Amino acid sequence: MNICVFCSAAELDAVYTEPAREFAELIGKRGHSLVWGGSDVGLMKVVADGVQGAGGRLVGISVEFLAAKAREGADEMIITADLAERKALLLQRADAIVVMVGGTGTLDEATEILELKKHGMHVKPVVVLNTAGFYDGLEQQMRRMEAEGFLPRPLSELVVFADTGADALSALTG
């Protein structure tokens, strides 16, 4: 399975990096491939290191203005012209999507993926890995959207929130 991970390229505290490393190792040990933004810095590096170190395959999809930060040694590296093309290829190459901690770029990727799924443009499972309660506010907002009729179908059909990497992987693989 090709698992797309959206996450931060920032250097983060161990409260975020250790669970990310554990999740990445599970991906690799179970024979899955990582499809990610291709960066070799921050949490993106932690995840790539964990997957590759556990025997998993790396498919990076970066963008021209970030190409200098692209990981050398990925099994495959694609450089796109812009962020829109990058996001489209990340979705195209993925069988499933996991959203990990991140900033506005991660949030942009997550909301686009959910909007596309809401409109039936893909049926791939989407899991938000809610490390240390990072996405509690997002989950609360999405539950409010569901309760007040802003979502055309149950939230559980769009996204699953998981507290651990093992739970996230179980939600993806059944």
N, C-alpha and C positions, 0 to 999 in steps of 0.2 A: 504494500500500500504506500502511496506517495502522500505524506502528511505535510501540508503547508503550515508553517508556523509564522505568525505575525508577532513581532516583539521588538523591544527597544534595542537601539545600537549604542545606548549609553552604558557607562560603567556603573554598576549598581551594587548595593549592599548585599551581603550574603543571604539575607532573608529572602531575596529574590533569586540570586544566582544558584544557590544550592538546590532548591526545588527544580529549577530549570535544568540543571545538570542531571539530576536524577531522572527527570522526564525524558531528556534527550538520550540518556543511556538505555532507557526502556525501548525507545524507538529503534535504536540500533540493534539491541539484543534480540528484538522480536523480528528482525529482518526487514523493517520498513525503511523507506527513503525519506530524507528531509528535503522539502522544497522550501526555500527561504530567500530572503532578500539579498543573499550573497555576501553580506558584509562580514568582515573579519575583525570587528570591534564590538565591545560591549556585550550585552546579553546575546546578541546574534552569534558572536564568536563562541560564547559558552555553550550554546545549543549545538552549533556545528561541531565543536570539539567533542562534545558528549556523544553525538550520533556517530561521528567518524571513528572515535575511539572504541566504540562498541560494535564496530563492523558494519554500520549503516552507510548508505550511499548519499552523497550530497549533490543536490541540484540547485545551484544559485542563480537567481535572476536579479541582476543589479541594473542600474541606470547610469547613463554616460557620466553625469556629474558626480557620481559616487564611485566610479570605476576604480579609482586609486585605493579605495578601501575594500575592494573585492578580495575574497579569499583565494589564495593560491592553493592548489592541491584539491580543489573540489572536483568531483567526478565529472561535472558538467557546469559550465558558467556561461550564462547568456547575458549580454549587455543590451539593454533597450534604450531607445531614444528619449523616453519620458516616463513619468510615473504612471500615467494611464495605461500605457503598453505593458509596463511591469506588472501592474495589478491584474490585467487581463491574462497575462501568461502565468502568473502564480496560480490563479484560479483554474486555468486550462490544464496545467500540469498536475494539479492536486486531485486526490481522491477524497480528501477530508481536510478540514481546516481547524487549527487550534490558535486561539488568540491568547497570548501571554501578556505580561505586564509591558507597558510601553506608553509613549506620549501621544501627541496629536497624529503622527503618521500611522501608528498602530490603530488608533481609534478610527481614523479615516478608512483604513483597510477593512477593519471589522464592520463598520456601518455599511460600507459599499457591498461587502459580501452578504450581509444580512438583507439589505434592500434587494439585491439580485435574487436571493433565495425567496424572499417574500413574494416576488413577482413571478416565480417559477422559472427563472433563468438558469437555475441549477438546483440539484437535490442533494448536494453533498452535505454530510454531517458537519456541523459547526459546533465547537466546544470552546467556551471561555474558561481558561484555567485561572481560577480566582485565588491566586497565591496571596496569602496573608490578608485576605479580604480586600485586595486591591480593587476589585470590580463590584463590591457590594452596592455602591451607589448606582452603577449601571444596571445591575440586576433589579434593583428597586424601581428605577425609572422605567425599565422595560415591562415590569409587572404592572406598573401603573398604566402604561400605554395599552397593555392587553386588557386590563380591567375597564378602562374608559373607552374601549372600542377603536383604538388607533391601529390595531393589528388585525389583518383580515383572517387570521387563523391563530390557534393557540401558540403561545410563546414556545412551548415544548416542541413544536414542529419546526421552529426556526433555529433554536439554539439551546444547548445544555450548559449549565454552569457547573463546574467541577472544582473541588477544593484541592485535589491532589493529581499528580501526573498519572498515577495508576488509574484513578477514576476517569480522567480525561481519555486515556487510551481505551479503557473498557467501553466508554460511551461511543467511541469511534468504531471499535471492532466488534462490539456486541458480546 
